[in-house]
């Protein structure tokens, strides 16, 4: 009979929900079928993912600015066989719990410390710049030291595997955050392109919005789904662009319907870690207009399952939209190829990697 493990999971709650927020709840619910799982979660927050069949313990700092310190000084009273650490600052909990075997599931070494630091300093207001500077002064070194204490690190893409080696000087294995293919189905190829992303500068939402000025086929609409600090500005842009629609957050059911019936999806962030959009679109037999950077080189095959644009601009985006608008047969062919490519990103394959890694870590 297989031993029932006591598994602890540390996770931070994101301020703005995104694709990465889906991963740990899915993994936790999977693990809870055979093990006892306890989640230590910063929160609660509105709209957070549900952890099915898991015990949830909230870490509630007296002040939101003390969240990182709360994880840092957390000493577990329960006994666990293994601890799984999520994103910064939840990984700080390892300092007082390093005796447990551990796995760090990393979406990326925090980009506020590494790849996006210069961009954030350039694009933020004074308060934003101050936050970036303070985080780098107080937490960058701690984040590095925390990574050295993990038994194993799992990275979400080849791109992140490279960053882990560059920033942490550690090797890692890859687990692709999977998508439940049973929740997605192909539909029609209607006259709209779908953007699903946080509307923050690192995701280049303004480039997407401005592209609609240059799209020649006026039947084609851009539907933008998501929240973020640039959402209102983009809504203002839509007042002068009849082919641009900003919906903000939508239900899972509505999002799946939008994916099923779009002509294609678009996703053009700066050096993305992985990106769910091409995978979710692919599950619905839809191609994705992407950017030739980061993890999108793994989720999109240029010219086959979508397009990867070099040095992205609104005009270049508009050109690719017009290519698909002009040739819906091409959009359909690319969409079917995208579905085939996305077989490697199915959720069950994610679970298999997690299960095997836990066995390996426990063995050692």
C-alpha positions, 0 to 999 in steps of 0.5 A: 500500500502506498504511503500517504504523505503529509505535504505542505504547500507555500503559496503567495496570492497574486494581486492581479489574477493571471495564468500562473495562479491556476497551477498550484491549486490544480497540483494541490487538488491532484495530490490530495487524492492520495495524500494529506495536503495543507496549503499556507496561503497569503490571503484570503483575496477575492477571486483566488483559486480554490484548493479542493480537498485541502486544508487551507491556512491563511498567513495574515500579516498585520500590514500588507507590506510585512507579507515577505517577513511573515513567510520569512519567520514562519516556523511550521508546527505540523510535521510534513514529509515534504514541502512544495514552495511557490512564488516569492515571497512564499519561498522565504518560508524555507529558512526556518523549515529547511530540514524538510525535503522540498521542491520549488515550483518556479515561474521565474526568478522574480523579474523585479530582481532580474529581467524586468528591473530596468523596465519597471524602473523606467515605466513606473511612477515614483512610488513604483520605482521606490517599491522596486528599489526597496525590494531589491535592497531587502529581498534579492539576496534572500531570494537567492539564498532560499533557492540554494536550500531547495532539494529540487527546483522545477522550472515551467519552461526551457526559458526559465531553466536558463534563468534559474541557472543564470540567476540562482546558479542551479540546475532544474528540471522542467514541468510545463504547467498544463491545461485541462483539455476537457474544458476546451473545445473548438468552435467557429472562426469568427471575426475577432482576435482574442487577447487574454492578458494582464494589462500592465506594461510588461504585457504590451497591451498598448501595442495590441490596442494600437495595432487596430488602427492599422488593421485593413480588414474593418470586420475584424475586432480585437477583444481584450480580456483581463485587468491591470493598471493600464486597463482604463487607459486602453478603455479610453483608446477604445472610444476612438477605435470601434474595432477594439473592445475591452471586457476586463475580467470574465467568467471561466465559461465566457473565456472558454467560449471566447477562445472557442470561437475566435479567429486567433489569439494574440499574446506579445509580452516582454520575454514571457516565462511561459504564457497560458494564452497559446496553450489555451487557444491551441486546445480550442484549435486556434493559432496565436500571434506571439512575439519571438521572445522567452517561453513563447518560442516553446508554446508557438511554432512560427509559421505552423501554430501561429506567428512569432514577431521580431521587434514587435510593433503595432504595424507588425501585429496588424499585418499578421491579423490581416494575414489570418483575416484574409485567409481563414483556411490558413487560420483553421490549418494553423489552429489544428496544428496548434492543438496537436502541438499542445498535447505536450501541455496537457494537465495529466502530463504535469501531474506525472512530472510532479508525482515522479519528482516527489518520489525522487526527492523522498528517495534521496 
